[in-house]
Amino acid sequence: MYGGSSTSGFDCSGFTKYVYGQFGYTLNRTATDQLSNGVSVRKDELQPGDLVFFKYRTSKPVSHVGIYIGDGQFIHASSSSSASGVKISSLSESWYANRYVGAKRILA
């Protein structure tokens, strides 16, 4: 659900904002704006909790964001027609691997 930011329906950045909010952190609202939160980390330095960003069919810097959970996987709110809802995906899946932009670590 595009624009969703509550448990009744999330878009990707609404999901990350909500999850971080449960732990007392404030993130910007959109995936592009969340790029300005935290500090950049390399893919080989990812830790659980890092935000991971992807770009697909947009002139914006990114179009999708999720939360890295370890072992090459991340959790995200997907709005694809084949798999909407909150789901776990692998960074090595070709769709995500080919669209990976970078990651941010949110510091206290």
MONORRA-V706040 format. One record per backbone hydrogen bond with DSSP energy under -1.0 kcal/mol. CO is the residue of the C=O (numbers start at 1). NH is the residue of the N-H. If there is no record, write none. Layout:
CO:NH + CO:NH
This chain:
1:4 + 4:11 + 6:9 + 9:6 + 11:15 + 12:16 + 13:17 + 14:18 + 15:19 + 16:20 + 17:21 + 18:22 + 20:23 + 20:25 + 21:24 + 30:34 + 33:36 + 34:37 + 39:105 + 42:45 + 43:46 + 47:50 + 50:68 + 51:104 + 52:66 + 53:101 + 53:102 + 54:63 + 54:64 + 64:54 + 66:52 + 67:75 + 68:49 + 70:73 + 72:91 + 73:69 + 74:89 + 75:67 + 76:87 + 78:85 + 85:78 + 87:76 + 89:74 + 90:93 + 93:97 + 94:98 + 99:55 + 102:53 + 103:41 + 104:51 + 105:39
